[in-house]
Amino acid sequence: MDQIQDSTTDDVLSSMPTQSGTTLPPPAPNVSGRHRSMVWNHFTRIPNGDPSKPRAKCNYCTASYACDTKTNGTKSMKYHIEKQCKKCPFNRTDKSQTTLAWKADGGSGSGELVSIAFSVEACRQSLAEMIILDELPFRFVEGEGFKKFMLIVCPKWVTIPSRVTVAKDCFSVYMREKNKLRSALQGQRISLTTDTWTSVQNLNYMCLTAHFIDDNWNLHKRILSFCLVEIHKGDTLGKAIEMCLHDWEQPKYLAITLDNANSNNGAVSYLKKKTKYRKDTILEHEFLHVRCCAHILNLIVREGLREFDESIAKVRGVVKYVKSSPQRWTFERLEEEDSAFLTSIGDDDEDDEDDVEQVVNRRTSKKLGPPNNINWEKARLFVKFLKLFNDATLRFSGGLYATCNSFFSELATISDAIDLECQNQNLVVGSMATNMKKKFNKYWGNLDNMNMLLFVGILLDPRYKMRYLDFELEGMYAHDPTKAVDLSCEVKNTLTRMYEAYLANEEVSNSLQQQQEPRSFSREDSEDSLESKSEVDRYLDEKCETDSASFDILVWWKVNSFRYRVLSKIARDVLAIPISTVASESCFSTAGRVLDPFRSNLSPMMVEGLICTQNWLRSSSTPISLRTIMDDVEDFERQLDMGGRGLSNPLATVPTIKKNGRISLWRRKEVENLLRDATVMAAQKASKPNGRIVRFKKKEREKRMSTSTAGGG
């Protein structure tokens, strides 16, 4: 293999043009008839030297190397030409000559020309990212077609890396992206989802995914770990999660979403025991465990359809039979034209079994035959009713938007639909709804089995708040009004307790911050001392926002985060809680393609690197530019001084200001005051003349500016 690789490298070197631009002719064979190395096109033997220790010098930089054919060989000279020689026109970076190219923007060229220089490091990094993103095998880089393609696309890249080198580059990309994500998670409170999976290697893997909302109020989900676990037991899973979080420097987390397996209860108990008394723990992790709502919906539907498995199996079987051949789509009467139709439909047509014994038992069982009119009529009734559950599952499984605030509204809709169908005169639908109601009450009928944070999510939606909660609870528990009142009080009490816990943590952090930063005057200090109501009471007493298709709850909280400093932190953490484990389960689809039967020898460490890095590279990241933020703030001040013209939403154009860079304390306070004034102006615009408000606010702003400047100077 080494001889083959050396000959390939020599062929590539022989095709390289010289400094004059001409291609070097192939070297003539030596006296013995063996092919001479192409290195001698770039090196010259030093004459009049010691014959026992011959040396050769580079034609470009005059560096000399020992060149004894028996002792030294030509490997060091090849490395010099390919990696070290700065004067060689084919070294790793050609800084003297650049190429004009269209600026890449999301895969499409823009209208801007830029000059780029060839770099081997950039090519290797891009190749590694391509292998990761497109789920290609490492042997792809050693394919003949890929090498020919690269010879045409980039002739300067004379040494295409081997599969071993590409594997190392992929792992380097993994470590680089992991360090970036570790820095982004500093100070963030995250929510977790996890699930387990068995690969074709017969190994158990656990996927741990983090969900969080950043300072710019963008929702993110990132895979933290895809590691091996020995067995699916509670303590084992809990220890695995603890080790994964320890590798990420133990970030703060609010909740973890799991399915309804019994082992997950043991994992949650283990995590509570380990993190209950940590300083950054909220309410001693009382609301840590969140059950997967999509899994509960699946259990409810399965319970309702348990009595009608035969009808469903017949319908699914005939659909699969017809779709298995294009010719069967043209049959008007399958029974008359296809003799195998009646004997080919059975309960073995389902393709969702994972157990081999179940498949064998189904194949040995008798055939069910095609569905009759009664079976089709039942299927029509099921489709109309089950569409509601399908839509709710899709909403619960969303990963690009907040789902915690949608739980209660979907819960109320499903509860009303089941209660309505229980009174249906059709015995089939009524029986199905009755069975569903029993399973519904098992998981969502008892207050002790529900996580109150899912109900807090509806309070943090400014379109609904307590009024909508009370209205729906009265309908859901019309038979027991006391239960509705108790649940409403419990939800509000949970939000109040969380506010007090967050407020206590903020006071501790503020006291530490005041010891490090000089204190400056702010009008908010005096106003907050006079404020009697808490942020929770002020928020719930305000009028609800208008519900529209364009309403974005994260944008609303971003705009109003200056009014509710503590409550906005609660909203950012609670709204990031996923109510399903789909984020972790979707990772197993990628794992199934990475660990296919042809790549089953990959080590668990490499599998984790490929899957995690693909998720990190595909996730969009918005870099925050401090200069751009300050320019937007200055533009906002300029428009505000002109009377607020052109500002339909005064805060919509102002991004969240991160606390970094050399921003003085008085400047940051002044920006917050300006944004708060803009919010008040938007609320009072309809009741007072704009001119009077603008002049008053401008005068107040100038007074604060002079006071802050005098105090900071």
C-alpha positions in Angstrom: 0.0 0.0 0.0 2.8 2.4 0.8 4.3 1.8 -2.6 1.0 2.5 -4.3 0.5 5.7 -2.3 4.1 6.8 -3.2 3.5 6.2 -6.8 0.2 8.1 -6.7 1.9 11.0 -5.1 4.7 10.9 -7.6 2.2 11.0 -10.4 0.5 14.1 -9.0 3.9 15.8 -8.4 4.8 15.0 -12.0 1.7 16.8 -13.3 2.5 20.0 -11.4 3.7 22.9 -13.5 7.1 24.4 -12.9 7.7 28.0 -11.9 7.7 29.0 -15.6 4.3 27.5 -16.0 5.3 24.4 -18.1 4.6 20.8 -17.0 7.6 18.8 -16.1 8.3 15.8 -18.4 8.2 12.4 -16.8 11.6 11.4 -15.5 13.6 8.8 -17.4 14.1 5.5 -15.8 17.4 4.9 -14.2 20.0 2.3 -15.2 18.3 -0.5 -13.3 15.0 0.2 -15.0 13.1 1.3 -11.9 10.9 4.4 -12.0 12.7 7.4 -10.5 11.0 9.5 -7.8 9.4 12.8 -8.9 11.1 14.5 -6.0 14.1 14.9 -8.2 12.2 17.4 -10.3 12.4 19.8 -7.3 15.8 18.7 -5.8 19.3 18.6 -7.1 22.2 16.5 -5.7 25.0 18.5 -4.3 28.2 17.8 -6.2 31.6 17.4 -4.7 30.2 16.1 -1.5 30.9 13.1 0.7 30.0 10.1 -1.3 29.2 8.1 1.8 26.7 10.8 2.9 25.1 12.3 -0.2 22.8 15.3 0.1 20.4 17.2 -2.2 19.2 20.8 -2.1 15.8 22.2 -2.9 15.6 24.1 -6.2 13.5 26.9 -4.6 14.9 27.5 -1.0 18.3 25.7 -1.2 17.4 23.6 1.9 19.5 20.4 1.9 18.5 16.9 2.9 20.3 13.6 3.2 19.4 11.5 0.2 21.1 8.1 0.5 18.8 5.7 -1.3 19.4 2.9 1.3 19.4 4.9 4.5 17.3 8.0 3.9 15.0 7.7 0.9 12.9 10.6 -0.4 10.1 10.8 2.2 11.6 13.8 3.9 12.1 15.7 0.6 8.5 15.0 -0.4 7.3 16.4 3.0 9.5 19.5 2.4 8.0 20.2 -1.0 4.4 19.6 0.1 4.4 21.2 3.5 7.5 23.3 4.4 8.9 25.0 1.4 7.5 28.6 1.4 9.1 29.4 -2.0 7.7 26.4 -3.8 4.7 27.5 -5.9 2.8 24.4 -4.8 3.1 24.7 -1.0 0.1 24.7 1.4 -0.7 28.4 1.1 -0.2 30.5 -2.0 -0.1 34.0 -0.5 1.6 35.7 -3.4 -1.2 34.9 -5.9 -4.9 35.3 -5.2 -8.0 34.4 -7.2 -11.1 36.5 -7.8 -14.3 34.7 -6.9 -17.9 35.5 -6.1 -18.5 35.8 -2.4 -20.3 32.7 -1.1 -23.6 33.4 0.7 -25.6 30.4 1.8 -24.5 28.3 -1.1 -25.3 30.9 -3.8 -23.0 33.6 -5.2 -23.6 37.2 -4.4 -22.8 40.3 -6.4 -19.5 40.9 -4.7 -16.1 39.8 -5.9 -13.5 38.9 -3.3 -9.9 37.7 -3.6 -9.2 34.3 -2.1 -5.9 32.4 -1.6 -5.5 28.7 -1.8 -5.1 27.0 1.6 -4.7 23.3 2.4 -6.1 23.8 5.9 -9.3 25.4 4.6 -9.7 22.6 2.0 -9.2 19.9 4.6 -11.7 21.5 7.0 -14.3 21.9 4.3 -13.8 18.3 3.2 -14.3 17.1 6.8 -17.5 19.2 7.2 -18.8 17.7 3.9 -18.1 14.2 5.2 -20.1 15.0 8.4 -23.0 16.9 6.8 -23.6 14.5 3.9 -23.0 11.4 6.1 -20.4 10.1 3.7 -18.0 7.2 4.5 -14.4 8.0 5.2 -13.3 5.9 2.2 -15.1 8.4 -0.1 -11.9 10.5 -0.2 -9.9 7.5 -1.6 -12.3 7.0 -4.5 -10.9 7.3 -8.0 -13.7 9.5 -9.2 -13.3 12.0 -6.3 -9.6 12.3 -6.9 -10.1 13.0 -10.6 -12.8 15.6 -9.7 -10.5 17.4 -7.3 -7.7 17.3 -9.8 -9.9 19.4 -12.1 -11.5 21.6 -9.5 -8.4 22.3 -7.4 -5.1 21.3 -9.2 -3.1 23.0 -6.4 -4.3 20.5 -3.8 -1.7 17.8 -4.7 -2.1 15.6 -1.6 -5.7 14.5 -1.0 -5.8 13.2 2.6 -6.4 9.5 3.3 -9.4 8.1 5.2 -7.4 8.1 8.4 -6.5 11.7 8.0 -10.1 12.7 7.2 -11.3 10.8 10.3 -8.9 12.9 12.4 -10.0 16.1 10.8 -13.6 15.2 11.5 -12.9 14.7 15.1 -11.0 18.0 15.2 -14.1 19.8 13.8 -16.1 18.1 16.6 -13.8 19.4 19.3 -13.8 22.9 17.7 -17.6 23.1 17.6 -17.9 21.6 21.1 -15.7 24.4 22.5 -17.9 27.0 20.7 -21.1 25.5 22.2 -19.6 25.2 25.6 -18.9 29.0 25.5 -22.4 29.7 24.3 -23.9 27.7 27.2 -22.1 29.7 29.8 -24.7 31.3 32.1 -27.7 29.7 30.2 -30.3 27.7 32.0 -31.3 24.8 29.7 -33.9 22.1 29.5 -33.1 18.5 28.5 -34.6 15.7 26.5 -33.2 12.2 26.4 -34.0 8.8 24.9 -32.2 5.5 24.3 -31.6 3.5 21.1 -30.1 0.2 20.1 -27.8 0.2 17.0 -27.0 -2.5 14.5 -23.9 -3.2 16.6 -26.3 -4.3 19.4 -25.1 -1.5 21.6 -27.3 0.8 23.7 -26.8 4.5 23.0 -28.3 7.5 24.8 -29.0 10.8 23.2 -29.0 13.9 25.4 -30.4 17.2 23.8 -30.3 20.7 25.3 -33.0 23.3 24.6 -32.5 26.9 25.5 -33.4 30.5 24.4 -30.4 32.8 24.0 -30.1 36.5 25.0 -31.6 37.5 21.6 -34.7 35.3 22.3 -33.9 32.7 19.6 -34.8 29.1 20.4 -32.0 26.5 20.0 -31.7 22.8 20.4 -28.3 21.1 20.5 -27.3 17.5 21.0 -24.9 17.4 24.0 -24.0 13.8 23.9 -24.6 10.5 22.1 -22.9 8.0 24.4 -23.1 4.4 25.3 -25.1 3.1 28.2 -24.8 -0.4 29.7 -28.4 -1.1 30.5 -31.7 0.8 30.5 -32.1 1.1 34.3 -32.9 4.2 36.3 -29.6 4.7 38.2 -27.6 3.8 35.1 -29.3 6.4 33.0 -29.1 9.0 35.8 -25.4 8.4 36.1 -24.9 8.7 32.3 -26.8 12.0 32.2 -24.7 13.3 35.2 -21.4 12.3 33.4 -22.5 14.1 30.2 -23.4 17.3 32.1 -20.1 17.1 34.0 -18.3 17.0 30.6 -20.2 20.3 29.8 -19.1 21.9 33.0 -22.4 21.2 34.8 -24.8 23.8 33.2 -27.9 24.9 35.0 -31.1 23.1 33.9 -34.7 23.5 34.8 -36.5 20.4 33.5 -35.9 17.1 31.6 -38.4 15.6 29.3 -38.7 11.8 29.2 -41.1 9.2 28.0 -43.2 7.1 30.4 -40.8 4.1 30.9 -40.4 3.1 34.5 -36.6 3.4 34.3 -36.9 7.1 33.6 -38.6 7.7 37.0 -35.5 6.2 38.6 -33.2 8.4 36.5 -35.1 11.6 37.6 -34.9 10.5 41.2 -31.2 10.1 40.9 -30.7 13.5 39.3 -32.9 15.2 42.0 -30.9 13.6 44.8 -27.6 14.8 43.2 -28.7 18.4 42.4 -31.4 19.2 44.9 -29.3 21.5 47.1 -27.2 23.2 44.4 -27.2 27.0 44.6 -28.5 27.3 41.0 -31.4 24.8 41.5 -34.9 26.3 41.3 -37.3 25.1 44.0 -35.1 22.1 44.7 -36.0 20.6 41.2 -39.6 20.1 42.3 -40.7 20.3 38.6 -37.8 18.6 37.1 -39.7 15.6 35.4 -41.7 16.4 32.3 -43.5 13.5 30.7 -43.5 13.3 26.9 -47.0 14.5 25.8 -46.7 13.0 22.4 -46.1 9.6 24.0 -49.1 10.0 26.3 -51.3 10.9 23.3 -50.0 7.7 21.6 -51.0 5.6 24.7 -54.5 7.3 24.7 -55.1 6.5 21.1 -53.8 2.9 21.4 -56.1 2.3 24.3 -59.1 3.6 22.3 -58.3 1.4 19.3 -57.5 -1.8 21.3 -60.9 -3.3 20.5 -60.7 -2.6 16.8 -57.3 -4.0 15.9 -58.7 -6.5 13.4 -60.5 -3.9 11.4 -57.5 -1.6 11.3 -55.2 -4.5 10.4 -57.4 -5.4 7.4 -57.5 -1.9 6.1 -53.8 -1.4 6.5 -53.2 -4.8 4.9 -55.2 -4.0 1.7 -53.6 -0.6 1.4 -50.2 -2.1 1.6 -51.1 -4.8 -0.9 -52.4 -2.4 -3.5 -49.5 0.0 -3.1 -46.9 -2.8 -3.4 -47.4 -3.0 -7.2 -48.2 -0.3 -9.7 -50.4 -2.6 -11.8 -52.8 -3.1 -8.9 -53.8 0.6 -8.9 -55.7 0.0 -12.2 -57.8 -2.8 -10.8 -61.4 -1.9 -10.3 -62.4 -5.2 -8.8 -59.4 -6.9 -7.1 -61.4 -10.0 -6.1 -62.4 -10.7 -9.8 -59.1 -9.9 -11.5 -56.5 -10.9 -8.9 -56.9 -14.5 -7.6 -54.3 -14.0 -4.8 -56.1 -11.0 -3.4 -58.3 -12.8 -0.9 -55.5 -15.0 0.5 -52.8 -12.3 0.6 -54.2 -9.9 3.3 -53.3 -10.8 6.8 -52.3 -9.3 10.2 -48.6 -9.8 9.2 -48.8 -6.8 6.9 -47.8 -4.3 9.6 -44.2 -3.1 9.3 -43.7 -1.6 12.7 -42.6 -4.7 14.7 -39.1 -4.7 16.1 -39.3 -8.2 17.8 -38.4 -11.1 15.5 -40.7 -13.4 17.5 -43.7 -11.2 16.8 -42.9 -11.3 13.1 -42.6 -15.1 13.1 -45.9 -15.5 15.1 -47.7 -13.2 12.7 -46.4 -15.0 9.6 -47.6 -18.4 11.0 -51.0 -17.0 11.9 -54.0 -17.3 9.7 -54.8 -14.7 7.1 -57.5 -12.1 8.0 -58.7 -11.5 4.5 -59.7 -8.1 2.9 -61.9 -5.6 4.9 -65.6 -5.6 4.5 -68.0 -2.7 4.5 -68.2 -2.6 8.3 -64.4 -2.4 8.5 -64.3 0.5 6.1 -67.1 2.3 7.9 -65.2 2.1 11.2 -62.1 3.4 9.5 -64.0 6.4 8.3 -65.2 7.2 11.8 -61.7 6.7 13.2 -60.1 9.1 10.7 -62.4 12.0 11.5 -61.9 11.6 15.3 -58.2 10.8 15.3 -57.2 13.7 13.1 -57.5 15.9 16.2 -54.8 13.7 17.9 -52.6 13.8 14.8 -52.7 17.6 14.7 -51.9 17.9 18.5 -49.0 15.4 18.1 -47.5 17.5 15.3 -47.8 20.7 17.5 -46.2 19.0 20.5 -43.3 17.7 18.3 -42.2 21.1 17.0 -38.6 21.9 17.4 -38.3 25.3 15.8 -40.8 27.1 18.0 -41.9 27.2 21.7 -44.3 24.4 22.6 -44.7 24.7 26.3 -47.3 27.5 25.9 -49.4 25.3 23.6 -49.9 22.4 25.9 -52.9 23.6 27.9 -54.9 24.7 24.9 -54.4 21.4 23.2 -55.2 19.6 26.4 -58.5 21.4 26.7 -59.4 20.8 23.1 -58.7 17.0 23.4 -60.6 16.8 26.7 -63.7 18.5 25.2 -63.5 16.3 22.1 -63.3 13.1 24.2 -66.2 14.1 26.5 -68.3 15.0 23.4 -67.7 11.6 21.7 -68.4 9.8 24.9 -72.0 10.9 24.5 -72.1 9.9 20.9 -75.0 7.6 19.9 -72.7 5.6 17.7 -71.6 2.6 19.9 -68.3 2.2 18.1 -67.2 5.8 18.6 -68.7 6.0 22.1 -66.8 2.9 23.2 -63.5 4.1 21.8 -63.9 7.5 23.5 -64.8 5.9 26.8 -61.6 3.9 26.8 -59.6 7.0 25.8 -61.1 8.9 28.7 -59.9 6.3 31.2 -56.3 6.6 29.9 -56.6 10.4 29.8 -57.6 10.6 33.4 -54.7 8.3 34.4 -52.1 10.8 33.1 -53.8 14.2 33.0 -56.7 13.8 35.3 -54.8 13.9 38.6 -52.9 17.0 39.7 -50.1 14.9 41.3 -49.2 13.4 37.9 -48.9 16.7 36.1 -46.0 19.1 35.9 -47.2 22.6 36.9 -44.6 24.3 34.5 -46.7 23.1 31.6 -49.6 25.2 33.0 -47.3 28.1 33.8 -46.6 28.2 30.1 -50.1 29.4 29.3 -49.8 32.2 31.9 -46.7 33.4 30.3 -48.5 33.7 26.9 -49.7 37.4 26.9 -52.7 36.4 24.7 -54.3 34.2 27.4 -53.0 34.5 31.0 -55.3 33.7 34.0 -58.6 34.5 32.3 -58.2 31.8 29.6 -56.9 29.3 32.2 -59.9 29.8 34.5 -62.3 29.6 31.5 -61.0 26.3 30.2 -60.7 24.8 33.7 -64.3 25.5 34.4 -65.3 23.7 31.2 -62.9 20.7 31.8 -64.0 20.3 35.5 -67.7 21.3 35.2 -68.6 18.3 37.3 -66.1 19.3 40.1 -65.8 23.1 40.3 -63.6 22.9 43.4 -61.0 21.0 41.5 -60.9 23.7 38.8 -60.4 26.4 41.5 -57.6 24.4 43.2 -55.8 23.8 40.0 -56.0 27.5 39.1 -54.7 28.6 42.4 -51.9 26.0 42.2 -50.7 27.3 38.8 -50.6 30.9 40.0 -48.9 29.9 43.2 -46.2 28.0 41.2 -45.5 31.1 39.1 -45.2 33.2 42.2 -42.9 30.8 43.9 -40.7 30.7 40.8 -40.6 34.5 40.7 -39.5 34.6 44.3 -36.8 32.0 43.6 -35.5 33.9 40.6 -35.7 37.2 42.4 -33.5 35.7 45.2 -30.9 34.5 42.7 -30.9 37.9 41.0 -30.4 39.7 44.3 -27.4 37.5 45.1 -25.9 38.1 41.6 -26.6 41.9 41.8 -24.9 42.1 45.2 -21.8 40.5 43.8 -22.0 42.7 40.8 -22.3 45.9 42.8 -19.1 44.9 44.7 -17.2 44.9 41.4 -18.9 47.9 39.5 -19.4 51.5 40.6 -22.9 52.5 41.4 -24.7 55.1 39.2 -28.0 56.9 39.6 -31.0 55.6 37.7 -34.6 56.8 37.9 -35.7 53.2 38.0 -34.1 52.7 41.4 -36.4 55.2 42.9 -39.4 54.0 41.0 -38.9 50.4 41.9 -38.8 51.3 45.6 -42.2 52.9 45.2 -43.7 50.1 43.3 -46.0 48.0 45.5 -47.0 45.3 43.1 -44.6 42.5 41.9 -43.9 41.9 38.2 -46.2 38.9 38.3 -49.2 40.9 39.6 -48.5 43.8 37.1 -48.2 41.3 34.2 -51.4 39.4 35.0 -53.4 42.6 35.6 -52.6 44.0 32.2 -54.9 43.5 29.2 -54.3 40.5 27.1 -52.7 40.9 23.7 -54.7 40.4 20.5 -54.4 36.9 19.1 -53.3 36.9 15.5 -51.5 34.5 13.1 -48.4 36.8 13.1 -48.0 36.9 16.8 -44.6 35.6 18.1 -44.4 35.1 21.8 -40.6 35.2 21.9 -40.6 38.6 20.1 -43.1 39.9 22.6 -41.0 38.9 25.5 -37.9 40.3 23.9 -39.6 43.7 23.5 -41.0 43.7 27.0 -38.0 42.2 28.8 -37.0 45.6 30.1 -40.3 46.0 31.8 -40.3 42.5 33.4 -36.6 41.9 34.2 -37.2 38.9 36.5 -40.4 37.5 34.9 -38.8 37.6 31.4 -36.0 35.3 32.7 -38.7 32.9 33.9 -40.4 33.1 30.5 -37.2 32.4 28.7 -36.5 29.3 30.7 -40.1 27.9 30.8 -40.9 28.5 27.2 -37.7 26.6 26.2 -39.1 23.4 27.9 -39.9 20.8 25.2 -43.1 18.8 25.8 -42.0 15.8 23.7 -38.8 13.8 23.2 -39.0 14.0 19.4 -35.8 16.1 19.4 -33.8 13.2 20.8 -35.7 10.5 18.8 -35.1 12.3 15.5 -31.4 11.9 16.2 -31.7 8.1 15.9 -32.7 8.5 12.2 -29.3 10.1 11.6 -27.6 7.5 13.8 -29.2 4.7 11.7 -27.7 6.2 8.5 -24.3 6.7 10.1 -24.2 3.2 11.6 -25.4 1.3 8.7 -24.3 -2.3 8.0 -21.4 -1.1 6.0 -20.0 1.2 8.7 -20.7 -0.9 11.8 -17.1 -0.8 12.9 -17.1 2.8 13.8 -16.0 3.4 17.4 -18.6 4.9 19.8 -16.4 8.0 20.2 -16.4 8.6 16.4 -20.1 8.0 16.2 -20.8 10.6 18.8 -18.5 13.1 17.1 -20.2 12.6 13.7 -23.8 12.9 15.0 -23.2 15.8 17.4 -21.1 17.8 14.9 -23.7 17.4 12.1 -26.4 18.8 14.5 -24.1 21.7 15.5 -23.1 22.6 11.9 -26.7 22.4 10.6 -28.0 24.6 13.4 -28.0 28.3 12.4 -26.0 30.6 14.6 -26.5 34.4 14.6 -23.3 36.2 15.6 -23.9 39.3 17.7 -21.9 42.3 16.6 -21.5 44.9 19.4 -20.8 47.7 16.9 -24.0 46.9 15.0 -26.0 47.0 18.2 -24.7 50.4 19.2 -25.3 51.8 15.7 -28.9 50.6 16.0 -29.3 52.2 19.4 -27.9 55.5 18.1 -30.3 55.4 15.1 -33.2 54.7 17.5 -32.2 57.7 19.6 -32.1 59.9 16.5 -35.6 58.8 15.4 -36.9 59.3 18.9 -35.6 62.9 19.0 -37.4 63.5 15.7 -40.7 62.6 17.3 -40.8 58.9 16.8 -41.7 59.1 13.1 -41.2 55.8 11.3 -41.3 53.7 14.5 -44.5 51.6 14.4 -43.0 49.5 17.2 -40.3 51.5 18.9 -38.5 48.5 20.3 -38.8 46.2 17.4 -35.6 47.5 15.7 -33.5 47.4 18.9 -31.7 44.1 19.5 -31.0 42.7 22.9 -27.9 44.3 24.3 -25.4 41.8 25.6 -23.3 42.8 28.5 -19.9 42.6 26.9 -17.3 44.9 25.4 -16.3 48.2 26.7 -19.7 49.7 27.4 -19.7 52.0 30.4 -22.2 51.6 33.1 -23.9 54.9 32.6 -24.3 54.2 28.8 -26.0 50.9 29.5 -28.3 52.4 32.0 -29.2 55.2 29.6 -30.1 52.8 26.8 -32.4 50.9 29.2 -34.1 54.1 30.2 -34.6 55.1 26.6 -36.2 51.7 25.7 -38.5 51.9 28.7 -39.5 55.4 27.7 -40.3 54.2 24.2 -42.6 51.5 25.7 -44.5 54.1 27.7 -44.8 56.4 24.7 -46.3 53.6 22.6 -49.0 53.0 25.3 -49.9 56.7 25.7 -49.8 57.6 22.1 -53.6 57.3 21.7 -54.5 59.5 24.7 -52.0 62.4 24.6 -50.7 64.6 21.8 -47.4 63.3 20.4 -45.7 66.7 20.5 -46.2 67.2 24.3 -45.0 63.7 25.1 -41.9 64.0 22.9 -40.9 67.3 24.4 -41.4 66.0 27.9 -39.4 62.9 27.3 -36.7 64.7 25.5 -36.3 67.1 28.4 -36.2 64.2 30.9 -33.7 62.4 28.8 -31.3 65.4 28.5 -31.5 65.8 32.3 -30.6 62.2 32.9 -27.8 62.4 30.4 -26.2 65.4 32.1 -26.6 63.7 35.5 -25.1 60.5 34.4 -22.2 62.2 32.6 -21.4 64.2 35.7 -21.5 61.1 37.9 -19.5 58.9 35.5 -16.9 61.6 34.7 
